[in-house]
Amino acid sequence: MTDPAASLAPQDRGRIRWRCRRGMRELDVLLEGYLNCRFDHAPAAEQQAFLRLLDCEDPDIWSWLLGYTPPPAELVDVVAKLRAQP
């Protein structure tokens, strides 16, 4: 089995990193931390969920991470991984 992250071209990785830059510094830190520490080793389904999360609005992501509102079902696992980061 091949590593799905290994197939990412450097420009794709740069685009993902750019998408992690948000309007809130706190989100920048969390999202870029996940990208740097976990994304490359995550299963393809988790990587896709993370990319879908990046399509969401900042206030929604923040609310999910703080536990104010539940995330959509397809994002529950990746939100939990983001919340569990050191």
N, C-alpha and C positions, 0 to 999 in steps of 0.2 A: 504494500500500500504506500502511495506517495503522500508526502506532506503537502496539504493544499496551500499552505503559506509559501512553500518553496516555489510555487508557480507564479507568485506575484512579481511582476516587473518592478524595478525600483521606482518608476514613475507612479505605479499604482499605489505603492506603499506611501509615497509622498502625498498622493491625493487623500489617502485615508488619514494620514497625520494631519493634513490641512483641515479635514472635516472634523477632527477632534478638537480643533480650536473653536471655542464657543464664546458667547458673550459673558460668561461667568468664569472667573479664574478657577473656582473650585471644580467646575466641570472639566476645564482644561486639564487639570492635574489628574483627576480620576480617569478620564478617557485616555489620555496619553499614557498614564501609568499602565492601564490595561493593555494598550497597544504594545508598549515596550516589553512588558513582562509576561503576558499570557497569550496574546493573539496568535503568535506564530505556532504555538503548541496546542492550541484549541482545536477541537474537532471542527470539520467544515460547517456543520449545522450551527455551532456556537459562533463561528466567524460570521456567518450570514446573519445571525441574530444581532450581532454587534453592529454590522453595517446597516441593518434596518433601524437599530436604535439611533444611529447617527442621522437618520432622516427625520427624527422627531424633534419637536420644539424644546428649547431649553427648560422652560418652566415645567413641562411634563416630565422630562428626565429627572429634574431636580426633585420633584414631588415623589416620583417612584423611588429614587435613591434614599430619600429621607423617610419613606414609608408612609407618607401622607395619603397617597392613593395607590392602589395596586396597578402594576404595569399590565399591558396586554399579555394574554397567555403566552404568545410566542416569544416574549421578551423576559419572562419571569426568571429563567435560569441565568441569562447574561446580566440582568440587574442584580441578582443575588451574588454573582461573582464580583461585580463591581463594588458592591457593598462590603464584601469580605476582604477586599484588598487592604494590606497593611498601610 
